[in-house]
Amino acid sequence: MDPLQTPIEYLKGVGPSRANLLKQELSIYTFQDLLHFFPHRYIDRSTFFKIKNLPKNSSEVQIKGELIKLEMKRQKKGKRLVGTFTDGERNMELVWFRGHKWIKESLKLNINYVIFGRLNWYANQPSIPHPEMETLENFDKGFSKSLQAVYPSTEKLLNKGISQRVIIKMLQELLISLKKPFPETLPEDLRTKYKLIDKNTALKNIHFPDNQDILTAAQNRLKYEELFFIQLQLLIKNLQRKQKIKGFFFEKIGDKFNTFFNKNLPFELTDAQKKVIREIRKDIGNGQQMNRLLQGDVGSGKTIVALMVMLIAADNGFQSCLMAPTEILAKQHFQSIKSLIGDLDITIGLLTGGSKKAERIQLADQLESGDLNILIGTHAVIEDKVQFKNLGFAVVDEQHRFGVAQRAKLWRKNTTPPHVLVMTATPIPRTLAMSVYGDLDISVIDELPPGRKKIKTLHRFDSNRLKVFKFIADQIQRGQQIYIVYPLIKESEKMDYKDLMDGYESIVRAFPSPRYQISILHGKMPTKDKDYEMERFINKQTQIMVATTVIEVGVNVPNASVMVIESAERFGLSQLHQLRGRVGRGNDQSYCILMSSHKLSTEAKTRLETMTATTDGFDIAEVDLRLRGPGDLMGTQQSGVLQLKIADIIKDNQWLKIARSDAQALLLDDPKLEAQKNTPLRQTLAKMKAYQNIWNYIS
């Protein structure tokens, strides 16, 4: 067995009870896990202070001296242990609020210690709560004198006496016990290309660096390696899928596609749309199964691209389906595709949770006989009862709302899985797309159709509300419709509901009936009431729609040209961007007005400034990624995808790009990694497969 797979309890000084804590709190199960438990910062341990010269702030300091007294003192709640420490000239207090028994037993009076910790000043007297203490003798024998690693920890570990010093001791013990050097995992040519140090030196110096230069070299080596293996695994997965999974062969472009292209297209395709269609045609014409992610901002024309591929499928005798996350969105896709198709010889059906039994029976017959070319619906489409004659192409809209299991159900509709196009209007930063969707091919529509005017985005404070109301009245006068959106945050639903109702009442006062008609839409309403209010707004029976974020996805009202977002500082960037995308669907100039209070956090300020500065979804996504980090951005479904040990996809974005292009070039040259120089890669990947706990963090 690989010595690194040894269970952690067998490391000297650990034992069963400490091992349980390490497993529960830090997911450290084996020697391997401990070795890859990397420090999150380093402190300089080369400088010593005298007590009289201590800085008058709460910085971290290191002092040599003796412990001359230890006593328990009572306080309001419980007791504290107080030590008197001297450096020979002055005294100061060391304080422990927990773990008294263990600390008392482990400390000795009148011997030389090196103490380290964060200063606390009270009544001009310094003290250090819970200092790290090491005998001078041990300190002098230690691995590293200058830079000391600081590891992530938890309250529970500290309470049970597993301090930083204990973790460092474990790592020293581990490196002593692993006698053999660590095998190299990267090919020589890649290491030479970036002047990367060897694996052995990197692992020793990440924990016990001799100086700042070697630490930087160790970090670079390990970051590159982590990102490189993630990309390599994703790309291999993609290659294997293409080799193993054969797809339907759509060889001809026939009458349905050509007639639509020549007669029904409402406007000329943008260059970006043409490029995406070319990429898709290449995929569906080579006998491999397509799995492509299509990213494009709201209104960039993704649906037309999907429809044109559905027509190619129909020309080749195959059926298509489109799955949307909500009933409103499914209906909207159905209506827009129906109107685009016009009198073309194409049959199209709609299936949602609300479809009546008779409709379902009729749809089932048409699907199984092959009379129905296109089925549009919610996840009702993937129910086992729904059987196609020959499903060749499946579109998943707003992918982040569907789990992997739901997509897999679509695949199982046929013995040969259909080509899959996953569409999203939530721009995924390029760095994240490379990592999370690295095994999908990615297409981007990065321009809006001609005639679309850029939405003007303005930030206004609550004190300007009357001016904003006047602007709204002028727009209504011109025949435009208005959205006014209030935040809805789960924890404070009562408060949000109150805000919405208060807001609604003040709008009714400012825009009285019968001159103005106002719709209201919120999550507590029954579905049929929501649909009724939405229909009234779509049919221009009401001019203002007051709503919570339930209108976020996909509602298309070309006549609505103003979006007012109340308490905009409470929304995330991607939500603000999604909401803004509800307007700007027609040919008139559209506006998005962000209302906020004067009290803004730095982060909220950045969000509002970003929104007024750009309408580019990808720029916004990059800022969002910097502000929130990858875990948050992907939501809980996918936050587990990127549990990186040392790299950071935001800060190490350059390494990520380099690692991906290196992995691509390498697989192009040697797809099965059979070359002699790639032996370390082959061996490392085999280990990853055998022991799922090393870098194998790809869902």
Steps between C-alpha positions, in 0.01 A plus 500: 500500500606856432637631835310826440171308528580400861211598734587812700462327841825310430708819496710534815330739744152476342311191624125420469340797682710767324448315171121525545524874556722546194252302290193688626642850499753505213417191287851362566477118474843394372865607488419626147230734636729643766779554248256691275356701790667822394562812714285804423765751608850527648646704786851629542661325799846652458431814709485511884353786704586632845190557718591869542511545118171326412297689234189675640261307274361148462777362280653152531825495697764253612687524835765291681474462878386294799163413651534590871145456631168325409171563685126454450290818528122528530307713252131576433455174310725215618877534544807598306857373530758781527875460453767760585770508234830690524774581250739587788417872489119527500201274571175445310193276530411194291132402521304180425119494508462128420694173508639590848572147623692397188696830484593487872634147460703582189677816624803517730614798709846658480616353171566693176208529259434670167144637503304622200155657473281805443539791741213624711533840674289587805567801729836543323608146600576237231381139519478210251191275510566133410863545389690232312779379731805296418809435710801690368681168461228360270470829312870490416465144370196586282472458123462867409621803692376786285163427337246300696189357339155581639234235428122530483346389830170484689375591848451131582861410415635783716276399791632145477861620506578454129680832461711627210803358680343153511420511126857612422632217719284249307639625169859482627430143612343416163794631297746309722299175473467512120857404426478478120486821294158576347475375140492763225154550345576743216696433179847652482419725199210673682716559808780645288255720306390686818815441710292299750681340795470124558209351694710396798651847559156661447321287761770550764520874444128563493490387865850601616639768268862607541431844351244700303645413157481124548149538647382686186660232281323226702163678474534550124597138443204362703244745359596418143492127574155512662345701217677295233367167632146638530511617137663177385225292663223716352648488152557123517138461615390702197720296262382168644138604477546593135669169425259281698168670442398501139249766404243531225635605164311808368645500151260707295381858513155467345183689403381585851826672596546671161142627478523642852838658430388660174141598584426502874804656666376830650846661478844411375698282736788669684855380431504344848183299427643381166823392671307297762285330233822403313645353824181300563476377139854369526404310820181343366653407166793292627323201655592590860253602766495876552510647850527875463443793735362811329550820696346826392353801669127547533364590156809392304300254288574157648147371432530562123826304496331211688202509261723485190671189636155349573416555132820319393392213730155495334660501152690187607186329633560567872291655777618778735402619844562815701487492880448825694508548880156664542157478344502870404831457319390178326184673371704794383742278306199318350336824387817658360603181313144456367496856363849459346399177325188655348353270232805273473417129497609443862286370787571633847353410842503642854513282812502644853379395845177687418428309175159328506467122476348509149787718376754262654343195332497674161863615541608147601345354182663764276838453668501122469381503138761765410232748383621760752829666399562723801390465864543797734438475871609504863653196669172324417690423175738258677232296681529130418152501342620738226636281219640634171519308174854631434622791712811633325553845655429629851531860622525581871429866578651667810707193586586611856143423599525135398703239681725249327248221570230683304730541200593131517128409476484682167793291373320178585204577275681311219758225474715759321501820707379816324728793424474739797514879495502664842406870484557762767445875522695509826847577370754269658841663537745350253722377784212317668360362174844348430492319831139414569385428147843400373361175361238680287586684181418867546346747254434865571266752336666826589305755294140618503275493189502818287252769601527419870597810696726468805304528825588819690567421866477771766555492876267723706472542876165470681500878549453540119183290495268782383718565193498125424116495527479794258724312254274191530189716431667646186587150372141376557378810314710377204325163513779309681458252788696486826632232736561590865679219682547446874756263653396166639749345735385181671618583855296818517191402306260684737700820473530465121127439466437814708744698278319375191154593636620841627662562162185390317286739707732797437497423125119475498495846671745644245327335201127496589234309304315520270772692316761236588458124538747306719574126520659332801693173498667317788593148608212454748238524224338186351632414149175588325501850656862550395416393144194729495705804613778416254249465212346841584846660486597321175169611343567866603196511731729622778788748465694418817599160634603506868675172577754306698770319305256236369520683166872432484513227239400532141188718497489681168294819480644707212295804604648514852787746481567606861622277782512663845682286759421599859767446772740409219782471755334182633529316167798305368662607174374210290146558628518870412628408154223241450234749607638770271468250215119505537493836320664596170302236311341750259643771275447790743771635730477311829607600851596321818486714817677368809349650815699482823540663840803723568649240735700270271767245582814505284383182328153641428662813356717282270192307383299814417799667330559185291136497389505863389837458326432194281225288350744222403390191692848349492666808651231499768553130567875553546437774760241276668751216517756731665243622754335171586744223420431187293303306764234766533477567132424142404236455770486192721441259212844558361703662775659163575648496155796717580633415843848609412779425746745776411406675176242777486323528168467876537850595614666221301295558188821524286622160624155357419513620138856372457414164660200452271687581181790273607258214571330554161830506310623190682186295423506612137853369473455183711127429570569176690808634686707212362822698441789422733523863619133486613552199731470719817160624378375149425609378844350800684164466321493127585557589867226761490264239368600247764492745792217739434629741763776670303409806293208307362257776579316510171132416527 
